[in-house]
Amino acid sequence: MVGFTEHKEELDALGIRVVAASVDPIDKAKEVAAETNFPIGYGVTREDADKLGSWWEERRQIIQPSEFVLKGDNSIVNSSYSDGPLVRLQPSEVIGMVNHLDKMAAQK
């Protein structure tokens, strides 16, 4: 998440907004949010994970990483589901994807 904070100017220039959510209670989410420059939701439940189609880990009672890139109309352009910290979307990939989509839209 810190990587997205480090790319704030590039993301802002493209109109990209970042949000995150966690199973953490509000006090812990505030600690994490203090290290970023975007909102962090809290209290994600198994029901929330099910709505997203995400994997809920019973042992630790957590939602595994679920990432979405949405267009302005809130339709999903890209989604990524992980069962751990590897192979998660990176800011440079999101920036590249949005630049590509903008270029394709301009060619229509």
N, C-alpha and C positions, 0 to 999 in steps of 0.2 A: 504494500500500500504506500510505503514511503516513496517508491519510484514514481507513483502518480503525482505525489506532492512535488517532487523534484522537476517534473515536466509541466507544472501548472501553467506557465506562460504559453507554451505550445498548445496545450489542451484548450485553454481559454480562447486563443486566437481562432481555433476551429469550432468553437461553440460546444466543446465537449464538457459535460458535467460528470463528475464522479461521485458516487455514493456507495456506501458499504453497510452491511448489517452483520450482526453477531449474536450468538446465544448469550453473550455476557450480560450481566445486569448493568443498569445505567451508569453506576459509578466506574466500573471497569471500561465501559464503552467511552466514557468521557476521557479517561486516561489515554486510550488509543487515539481518540479524535484530537487530543492536544498535540500529537505528533504529526498530524495531517492537516490538510486545508480543505477537507470536504466532510460532509456529514456522515456520522456513523450511527446506524440504527442499533437497537439492542433488543434482547429478549426474544430472538427468533426461536420458534417452537417446531416441534416435529410436524405439526399441521402446516406451518409455513413452508417447511422443506418439501412436504408432499405437494403443495400447490405449485412450487417451482420445478418439481420433478427431480429434486436434488436427493443425494444420498444422505441419509441420517445415520450417524454412527451411534448405535445403542450403547456401546461400552462407555463412551465419554459423554454421551448425550449432546452431540454437536452436529451441526450441519457442515458437510464438507464443501469446499469451494465451488461456487456456482457463479459464473460471470456472464454478463449479458452486455451487448452493444445494441443500443436502440436508436432508431431514427427519430426525427422530430415528431413523427406521428405515433411514437411509442411502439412501432412494429420492431420485431427482433431481427437484427441484421446478422448477428453472430452470437452463439452461446458456447460456453465451455463448462464442463462438469469434471471435477477432479475428485480423487479420493486421497489427496495429500497435497503437499506444498509444491510439487513439481508440475511443470507444463501449464503454468498459469499465464493468462494474458499479460503482456508487458506493455508499458506506455508507448514505446516505439511502434509496436505492432498495431495498437489501436489508432495511433496517429497515422500510420501508413494506410490502414484500412479506410479510415475516414477520407484521407486525401484521394485514394483510389476511387471510392464511391462518389466523391464530389466531381472528380474528373470524368467518370462515366456518365454522371447526370448532366454535365455540361455538354457532352457530345450528343445528347439526344435531341 
